């Protein structure tokens, strides 16, 4: 899984292939679920991580959609 600071860089995300993007999307979703459980139980040290991973997930989904549209167009 990519680190939160790597998720802020769209260039790194665009370098990934479609399969890697799908895997990354799944891993981020699972990690977000764990972070939400930690937040609910009061165990999380930095709640801003949830925001960083949510934004990263949106970036991954956006790039994945772009690549899928490009594949359908050609």
Buried (B, 14 or more C-beta within 10 A) or exposed (E): BBEBEEBBEEEBBEEBEEEBBEBBBEBBEEBBEEBEEBEEEEEBEEEEBBEBBBEBBEBBBEBBEEBEEEEEEE
